């Protein structure tokens, strides 16, 4: 395996790491984090 390129050796985040980060900042999920940190007037409306 070629390891000199970050994309080829990056394995991504584990679910438990993501949950730990959410707990640290006091949110339940990514949607809540976005809602609480990105101002409404610049969020993409779908």
MMTF fields as JSON, N, C-alpha, C and O atoms, coordinates in Angstrom:
{
  "mmtfVersion": "1.0.0",
  "mmtfProducer": "UNKNOWN",
  "numBonds": 183,
  "numAtoms": 184,
  "numGroups": 46,
  "numChains": 1,
  "numModels": 1,
  "chainsPerModel": [1],
  "groupsPerChain": [46],
  "chainIdList": ["A"],
  "bondAtomList": [4, 2, 8, 6, 12, 10, 16, 14, 20, 18, 24, 22, 28, 26, 32, 30, 36, 34, 40, 38, 44, 42, 48, 46, 52, 50, 56, 54, 60, 58, 64, 62, 68, 66, 72, 70, 76, 74, 80, 78, 84, 82, 88, 86, 92, 90, 96, 94, 100, 98, 104, 102, 108, 106, 112, 110, 116, 114, 120, 118, 124, 122, 128, 126, 132, 130, 136, 134, 140, 138, 144, 142, 148, 146, 152, 150, 156, 154, 160, 158, 164, 162, 168, 166, 172, 170, 176, 174, 180, 178],
  "bondOrderList": [1, 1, 1, 1, 1, 1, 1, 1, 1, 1, 1, 1, 1, 1, 1, 1, 1, 1, 1, 1, 1, 1, 1, 1, 1, 1, 1, 1, 1, 1, 1, 1, 1, 1, 1, 1, 1, 1, 1, 1, 1, 1, 1, 1, 1],
  "groupList": [{"groupName": "UNK", "atomNameList": ["N", "CA", "C", "O"], "elementList": ["N", "C", "C", "O"], "formalChargeList": [0, 0, 0, 0], "bondAtomList": [1, 0, 2, 1, 3, 2], "bondOrderList": [1, 1, 2], "singleLetterCode": "X", "chemCompType": "L-PEPTIDE LINKING"}],
  "groupTypeList": [0, 0, 0, 0, 0, 0, 0, 0, 0, 0, 0, 0, 0, 0, 0, 0, 0, 0, 0, 0, 0, 0, 0, 0, 0, 0, 0, 0, 0, 0, 0, 0, 0, 0, 0, 0, 0, 0, 0, 0, 0, 0, 0, 0, 0, 0],
  "groupIdList": [1, 2, 3, 4, 5, 6, 7, 8, 9, 10, 11, 12, 13, 14, 15, 16, 17, 18, 19, 20, 21, 22, 23, 24, 25, 26, 27, 28, 29, 30, 31, 32, 33, 34, 35, 36, 37, 38, 39, 40, 41, 42, 43, 44, 45, 46],
  "secStructList": [7, 7, 7, 1, 1, 2, 2, 2, 2, 7, 7, 7, 7, 7, 2, 2, 2, 2, 2, 2, 2, 2, 2, 2, 2, 6, 7, 1, 1, 2, 2, 2, 2, 2, 2, 2, 2, 1, 7, 4, 4, 4, 1, 7, 7, 7],
  "xCoordList": [0.84, 0.0, 0.882, 1.846, 0.552, 1.279, 0.821, -0.368, 1.762, 1.384, 1.836, 1.717, 2.347, 2.813, 1.704, 1.929, 0.535, -0.607, -1.632, -2.071, -2.016, -2.919, -4.218, -4.667, -4.824, -6.112, -6.036, -7.019, -4.902, -4.764, -4.57, -4.789, -4.171, -3.942, -4.94, -4.877, -5.852, -6.86, -7.989, -8.579, -8.286, -9.315, -10.648, -11.625, -10.7, -11.958, -12.199, -11.398, -13.306, -13.643, -14.509, -15.348, -14.285, -15.099, -16.348, -16.332, -17.412, -18.68, -18.503, -19.089, -17.704, -17.51, -16.74, -16.958, -15.843, -15.137, -16.108, -16.059, -16.975, -17.967, -18.884, -19.155, -19.356, -20.218, -19.486, -20.079, -18.222, -17.426, -17.308, -17.41, -17.094, -17.018, -18.349, -18.378, -19.443, -20.766, -20.984, -21.482, -20.618, -20.76, -19.92, -20.364, -18.719, -17.821, -18.411, -18.293, -19.045, -19.603, -21.073, -21.668, -21.66, -23.021, -24.142, -25.174, -23.94, -25.003, -25.268, -24.454, -26.424, -26.809, -26.314, -26.038, -26.203, -25.862, -25.316, -25.259, -24.919, -24.337, -25.348, -24.994, -26.586, -27.624, -27.769, -27.867, -27.784, -27.886, -26.647, -26.759, -25.478, -24.244, -24.294, -23.954, -24.717, -24.828, -25.85, -25.591, -27.005, -28.063, -27.582, -27.935, -26.775, -26.333, -25.088, -24.768, -24.39, -23.149, -23.18, -22.477, -23.978, -24.04, -25.254, -26.379, -25.051, -26.182, -27.235, -26.901, -28.49, -29.6, -29.538, -29.831, -29.169, -29.203, -28.141, -28.199, -27.182, -26.198, -26.321, -25.588, -27.239, -27.454, -28.228, -29.127, -27.877, -28.577, -29.95, -30.061, -30.986, -32.355, -32.679, -32.508, -33.14, -33.49, -34.977, -35.462],
  "yCoordList": [-1.184, 0.0, 1.243, 1.331, 2.173, 3.439, 4.303, 4.591, 4.715, 5.435, 6.889, 7.549, 7.39, 8.777, 9.778, 10.988, 9.285, 10.145, 9.971, 8.854, 11.082, 11.011, 10.283, 9.447, 10.583, 9.981, 8.463, 7.787, 7.927, 6.479, 5.822, 4.618, 6.575, 5.976, 6.441, 6.002, 7.316, 7.807, 6.786, 6.392, 6.363, 5.339, 5.921, 5.185, 7.207, 7.833, 7.775, 7.23, 8.34, 8.433, 7.237, 6.764, 6.769, 5.675, 6.249, 7.379, 5.481, 5.918, 6.34, 7.334, 5.597, 5.954, 7.268, 8.001, 7.57, 8.853, 9.998, 11.039, 9.794, 10.806, 11.074, 12.229, 10.022, 10.187, 10.876, 11.682, 10.572, 11.226, 12.725, 13.541, 13.079, 14.498, 15.198, 16.321, 14.542, 15.124, 15.35, 16.402, 14.373, 14.517, 15.673, 16.422, 15.82, 16.886, 18.27, 19.16, 18.448, 19.765, 19.901, 20.961, 18.837, 18.908, 18.842, 19.493, 18.052, 17.858, 16.368, 15.529, 16.058, 14.659, 14.092, 12.897, 14.962, 14.471, 15.608, 16.761, 15.262, 16.243, 17.318, 18.491, 16.927, 17.9, 18.973, 20.159, 18.565, 19.531, 20.421, 21.623, 19.846, 20.628, 21.717, 22.871, 21.344, 22.316, 23.386, 24.574, 22.984, 23.925, 24.935, 26.113, 24.474, 25.347, 26.176, 27.116, 25.844, 26.564, 27.387, 28.392, 26.98, 27.695, 28.627, 28.159, 29.921, 30.848, 30.475, 30.08, 30.606, 30.216, 30.893, 30.257, 32.144, 32.878, 32.43, 32.832, 31.613, 31.119, 29.618, 29.065, 28.947, 27.512, 27.293, 28.066, 26.239, 25.873, 25.324, 24.402, 25.888, 25.415, 24.368, 24.606, 23.228, 22.168, 21.987, 21.143],
  "zCoordList": [0.0, 0.0, 0.0, 0.76, -0.833, -0.89, 0.291, 0.425, 1.144, 2.366, 2.397, 3.429, 1.296, 1.3, 0.957, 0.986, 0.639, 0.342, 1.455, 1.732, 2.098, 3.243, 2.916, 3.701, 1.781, 1.437, 1.391, 1.694, 1.023, 0.94, 2.302, 2.435, 3.301, 4.613, 5.664, 6.812, 5.288, 6.224, 6.336, 5.329, 7.554, 7.739, 8.189, 8.332, 8.41, 8.802, 10.296, 11.056, 10.694, 12.105, 12.511, 11.743, 13.724, 14.247, 14.91, 15.396, 14.929, 15.52, 16.974, 17.404, 17.735, 19.148, 19.303, 20.268, 18.363, 18.388, 18.117, 18.773, 17.158, 16.818, 18.013, 18.34, 18.658, 19.828, 20.968, 21.685, 21.142, 22.177, 21.902, 22.819, 20.637, 20.274, 20.516, 21.019, 20.164, 20.408, 21.899, 22.3, 22.719, 24.168, 24.692, 25.563, 24.169, 24.612, 24.364, 25.206, 23.21, 22.888, 23.271, 23.081, 23.808, 24.334, 23.319, 23.482, 22.263, 21.274, 21.109, 21.495, 20.526, 20.321, 18.989, 18.881, 17.972, 16.637, 15.772, 16.2, 14.559, 13.644, 13.255, 13.137, 13.059, 12.7, 13.783, 13.47, 15.04, 16.135, 16.196, 16.437, 15.981, 15.98, 14.907, 15.167, 13.718, 12.627, 12.977, 12.786, 13.486, 13.843, 14.877, 14.812, 15.83, 16.912, 16.583, 17.311, 15.505, 15.204, 13.919, 13.814, 12.952, 11.674, 11.701, 11.875, 11.533, 11.543, 10.493, 9.375, 10.867, 9.998, 8.63, 7.618, 8.584, 7.315, 6.305, 5.144, 6.719, 5.746, 5.506, 4.685, 6.211, 5.983, 4.694, 4.363, 3.967, 2.742, 3.108, 3.916, 2.516, 2.742, 1.687, 0.491, 2.13, 1.167, 1.098, 0.345]
}
